[in-house]
Amino acid sequence: MNTSEEYLQRNWLDDYIEFLPRYKEIVEEKKRLAEKLDLPSVEKFKAPLAALNKTPQGTLDFSGKSLHFLAPPGQGNDPEKLQAALESLIPWRKGPFQYQDTLIDTEWKSNRKWDRIAPYIPDLKYKRICDIGCNNGYYMYRLLSLGDPELIWGLDPMIRYYFYFKLNRLYFDSPKIQYDILGVDHLDLMPNFFDLVLFMGVIYHRRNPIECLQKLAISIKPGGTLIMESSGIPGEDPLCLIPEERYLKAPGYWFLPTASA
């Protein structure tokens, strides 16, 4: 079975047909994008992950700064094979994570941002949640720790992130956590579907931020919640900076607003 077939075989979305009037369009878009999972460039992830075993009765410890994926005594993966799989996924952006005894000191200290937004997260019981630009899923698993949500759906069009979720499912495969190689551009296919949407660290990378906001509004239920985080510039007036080339030496910044903007 190739990777695209493996991805599409996880047909959890069938449970939501009645809530998604554009369900068929979502499925067709997934099929179109799944072809990217069979490109030669993803081979470097596939072999190291294929060498790992699914851990029976694995658990996830939320209590520390890192998300700690644990295995029962004597049932974890070989440390060298696990190390090879973790190194194949470098760079690790969000985190920190820990797999068995291996701590990954990720580039971003996402636990700090989580501590800032956690007080504003509403009751999640039986709620449908979307994390747009979910990366490796750090915030998705943190959301799972807060209550009993119905669904946490991560969207990120970067193909490499499929393999992070594949790794995580070897240790802790929750039916409440799902990932698709979709993005903010597909939110209009999910009208009035989400109770809570996280849109963090994305909008300033978009060439058309107003269109993003319109699609976000389409996807959120009336009375739902959006948590949006952005880089920006100081000032009281509703202005935005559009960098000519790079901003703070980093590419991909298109829109840096003041808070009022």
ABEGO torsion letter per residue (X at the ends): XBAAAAAAABAAAAAAAAABAAAAAAAAAAAAAAAAAABAAAAAAAAAAAABBBBBGBBBBAABABBBBBBBBGABBBAAAAAAAAAAAOBBABOBBBBEABBBBBABBAAAAAAAAAAABBBABGBBBBBBGAEAGAAAAAAAAABBBABBBBBBABAAAAAAAAAAAAABBBAABBBBBBBAAAAAABBGABABBBBBGAAAABABAAAAAAAAAAABBBGBBBBBBBBBBBEABBBBBBBABBBGGBBGBABBBBAAX
